[in-house]
Each structure stands twice: as C-alpha cells, then as structure tokens.
Amino acid sequence: MEMKQYLLDTFMYNDHANKMVLVKMREMRDPAEAIRLFSHLINSQYKWMARIVRDPNAPAMDWWEPLYASGDLEEKWNDSLRIWTAYIGERSEEQMYEEKQFVGFDGGEWTAPLKDIALQLNYHSIHHRAQIQSLIRAEGIEPDFVDYIGTVYRKLS
C-alpha cells in the first residue's frame, strides 16, 4: 500500500472510531474532560494545517482552545477532517515525503515530512481517544470496541 492511501485510510479509521466515542460521550454525566480532549483533537488538526500552509495566524492558534460545545463536536471534527483528507487527496504519493516548513512552539523554523505530520495527527487521535474511553468507563458506561482490527476482520464460518 502506498503512504498516501495509508494516511487516508487511517484518517477514515479515526473518523469512524471517534464518532463512536462521541455517541458514548453523550451518555456521560460529566463529559467536561472528554469534551476538552476531543476539542483538542480538532484544534490540533486545524493548527497543523495552518502551520503547513504557512498561515500567519498559526503561531497564535491554541492547541486546547477553543473548547467546543458538545453539540458542535461532530461538525467541527468533520470540518477538520475534511481539510486534511482533501489536502492529502490532492497530492501525489511523492508529495507525502516532501518536507513541510512551519513555525514551531518556540517561534523557530522547523520542518517535517508531510507524512509524519499526518501520522502524528492520527496517532495523537488514538492516544486521546483512549483517554476518553477511560473516562467513559470510569462513569460506568461500557465503551464501544474501537480497535482498528474491528474494522477489518471478518468471520469465515
């Protein structure tokens, strides 16, 4: 499999799993921390895109703010995901390996391959989704099975 398709597939897996978590978050008595973590995932996708397209406002964008209302999370998630899947979809396989310059946390110039930035976003999503799943379980709610294998295995008999 080529890297471009792997990235797109991984974004789609995270989309599926994150939307399952969003459903469970609606059952929580106190979803504040889950909302904060999910908002962070959205903000991270927006900020990284702003960084790589050299948006002058990117350095001022926060990783944790804004905090989205529970009812807005899915719409904001869809938008931040659409931006990334469109960006990758419009590029060639070779462009996945191109270095992208951006202004880093310290105001300095940094660079990383596009593929690694996209991988960071996807792996970061898995990390925080696990935290949200733990919060869901701590409230006595059974979290859904969101492991990747659950999206690809099939019973033979």
N, C-alpha and C positions, 0 to 999 in steps of 0.2 A: 504494500500500500504506500502510496506517496504521502509525504508530510502534509500537503495541503488538505487532502481528503481526511487524513487522521485528525487534523485540527478541527475541521468542520464536523466530523463525527463526534469528537469529544465535546465540542460546544453543544451539539444536539443531545448527547447523553446528559450533560449537566443541566440542560434546559428541562429535560424530562424529569430528572431526579429532583431538581429544585422546585419544580411545580408540584410534585408530590408532597414535598416538605411544606410548601405554602398552604396546602389544604389542611395538613395536620396543625400548622401554626394557628389556624382559625379556631381550633378546638381548645387552645391554651387559655387558662385563666389569667396568666400574666405573661404575655408574649413580648414584653418590652425588650429583653436582651436578644431574643430571636429576631425581632424587627431590626434592632441595631446591627446585628451581624448580617442580615440579608441586605439591608441598606448599604452596608459596607461593600458587599459583593458588587452591587450595582454601581456604586461610586468608583470602585476600582476599575471596572470596565470603561466607564466614562473617562476617568483620569488617564488611564493608559492610552486610550485612543487620542485624547487631546495631546498627550506627550508626543506620540509618534507622528502626528500630523503637524506638529510644531505650533499648536495653538498658543498664543502668547499668554492666555489665561491659565494654562495648565499648571504652572507652579503654585498658583493661589488656590487651586481646587483641593478640597479636603478629601481624605480617604474615608472619613467617618461621617461627614456631614454633606448634604442634608440627611436628616432622618426622615424617611418617607412614612406616610400614614399606611396602616395595614392594608387598607383597601386600594392603595396605589402601587403596592409592591409588584404585582404581576405585570401591570402596564409598564412600569419603569424597567423591570427586568427584561421584558420583551424588547423594549427600545434599545437598551444597552447591548443586548444580544444581537439584535438586527444589525446594529452598526458594525459589530465585529464579524459576523458571518458575511455581510456584504463586502466588507473590506478585504477579507481573505478570499472570498469568491471571485473578486475582480482581479486577483493577482495570479501570476504564474507560479508553478512549482519552484522555479529558480528564485523567485522573489521571496519565498518563505525563508530563505537563508540570508537575505540581504540584511546588513546592519542598519538599525534604526537609531538615529541620534535623538537624545531627549535631555531635557534639563532634569537633573536628579534631585533627591531630597536635600542636598547641600547647596543647590544652586549651580553646581558644576555641570559640565557636559559629560554625558555618559552614552554608551552605545551597547546594543544587544541585538542579536538576530531576531527578526520578526517572529520566527517560530518559537523562540524561547519566551518572548513576551506573551504570546498566545498560550503557550504551555503553562506559564506562571498563572495566568488568569484561570485556566481550567483546574489546575492542581489546587490553587487557592480556594476555588469554589468547593472542591471536595473537602478540604480541611474545615472550612467554616460550616458546611452542611453537616458534617459530623458533630460539630459543637451544637448546632441547632437540634439535631436528632437527640443528643444527650439531654438538652433542656426539655424537649418534648417528653422523653421517657421519665425525667425527674418529676413531671407533673402527673405521672401515672397513665399517660397516653401511650399506646403501643405505636411506635414509629413504623412507617412503611419500609419494606425491603427495597432499598435504593442502590444496592451494589450493582456495578456495571454488568457482572455476569448475568444478572437477572434480565438484562435487556437483550442478551444474545443467545442464551442457551435455549434448547428446545428438547422436549421429551420425545424419545424414539418409539417407545412402546408403553 
